[in-house]
Amino acid sequence: MREPEFTFELRVCQWAEREWPPDGSLDDGTAVLVARQLGTRSRRWDTLVLECDREALAARAVFGPDRLTGDLLHVVRHAPREWSYYREALPEPGYPWRYVRETIHEAAERGIVDTRRRGGRIELRRRWHYPDWCRRIVAIENKPDLDASAARRLGDQVERDVALGLADEVWIATRATGANVEPALLERLPVETGILAFDGGDASVAWHPAALAADEPGTRIVERPNGGDRDRSAARFEYADPDWKRAKRRELAERAYERGWRAYVETMRPDCRHFELRRDGGDVLPWCAAKGRTQTARECSGRCADFAPEPPAWRTRGWPIEGGPGKGIRRLLDRQRERARRPD
């Protein structure tokens, strides 16, 4: 029985955290941060790999583990060194200033800016400089079984990714077949898209991607013809402004910083007595002892027929670890996620 796509996705994330980039060209000043199931309102990627400035990533930690939204970034990035009236210190937001005041109060509550009232006016001052910590964003689509129909659907998606250029590179990860020419290379996929062929926990590059112009205007494909014999409609496009792309990339980086890829446990039931984490080669994967295999996040829920909650004694008597095994698994993954944010 083949592993589900969810398990393949976790393997890709762990490989990327260990081995990225595929050619091994990462310098000592660069750190890698991996997240899964993130994107924009209209597009979600399976895996995101962030190449970060190592020192700047460490400096980002003073703002806390929670993400900074676009509104918070507007305040934090432009907060002045010295006390200033907020409307004179911050750039025009493009929306009512009352929302900026709400964001300033939120930032003050989180302890990431200083505020005071003087003469009935709100003044603010930055506590730390917000670093430009993310250098590059790499998007990976995971499709372990890339048959012709899956390639057609995926081809349309990655073509839009290439045209928009929000990521610096776009890859497709699939299972290696052992053929002289991987079948993925024979499908109609954009030539700018790289292909990673996975054999267990190891990957090889079947096709190298093109570098996308993330700093230049992008093309957003809004609508395209269905392609039928009688379909004479024209495709519709919009241009994505470089400033919009830069702001969206910062927001993506912040969400990746908060979430990482180990957040899958938040949608599963580690408090089930059958839930385990098992090592398979270099990967650590969720395992269901009742089913005798890895499980998906959808399967692992309170609706599962095999779900058996931990006995209360496990959580109240400190056996085998304080809070029970489920709490211990959460703490372990949280520690690993925090370690990924703070590269040594």
C-alpha positions, 0 to 999 in steps of 0.5 A: 500500500502506497503512502498517502500524499499527506505522508509524502508531503511531510517527507518533502518538508523534512528533506528540505529542512535537512538538505536544501538546496538540492545542489548543496550551495547554501552558504554559512550565512543562510538558514532554511525555514520550511512551512506547509499549506500556506499561500495567498487568498487564491493560491495555496502551496503544499510546501514553502522553503524560505532561504533566510539571512541567518543573523536577521532570522535570529534578530526576528526572534525578539518580535515573538513566535506569532506572525506579524500581519500586514497591518502590524508590519506597516507599523513595526517597519516604519516605527521611528527611533524617537518618539513621534506622532503616529500620523507623522511617523508612518506612511499613508496606509491607504485605509482609515487611520483609525485602523492604524491606531487599533494596530498600534495598540495591538503592537503595544500590547504585544510589546513590539513598539512603545506608545504614549499619549502626549497632548492628547495625541498617540506617539510611538517609538520602535523597540527594535529594528525589523530585519529584512530576514527572508531572502528567497521563497521557493514553492513546492507542489507535492504530487507523488503520483503524477499521472497525465490527468494530475499533470494537466491540473497541476500544469495550470496551477504552476503556470499561474505561479510562474506568470505571477512570480511571487516565489523565486522558484517553483518546483514539483515533487513526485515519486521516483519511478526508476525509469531512464526518463522520469514520466513527469518530464514527458508531461506538459508542465511549464519549462520554468518549473523544477522537478524533484524525484523522491526515492524514500527520504532522498531526492534528486533533481530531474529538471532544474527550475528557472529563476523567476523575477520576484522583484518585477511586475507579475502577471495574474491570470484571472480567466482563461479559455476552456479550450473547447472547439467553440471556445473563442473567449480571450484570456484575462490578465492583471498586472501585479505591482512589485510593491504588492508582491514585496508586501505579500512576500513579507506576509508569507514569510511571517506566516511561515515563521509562525506555522512551520511544517510541524503544525500538522499535529494541531489538526490531529489527535495526539491524545489518542492512545494509538497515536505515535511518532515513528522514525522511518529512515531520516524522517519522523512521521505520525503513526496509527498503531490501530491501523498499523500505518501512517495516517492522514490528518483527515483520518486522525480525528475524533470521528475515527472509529479507532479513536481511543482517548488517553486514560485520565490517569495518564494526564493526572499522575504524570505517566509516562510524562507530565500531561500524558503522551499527547501533550508530550508529542505537542511539546516535542514538535513545538521545541523542534519548531522553535529550534528551526526558527533559531539556527545556530 
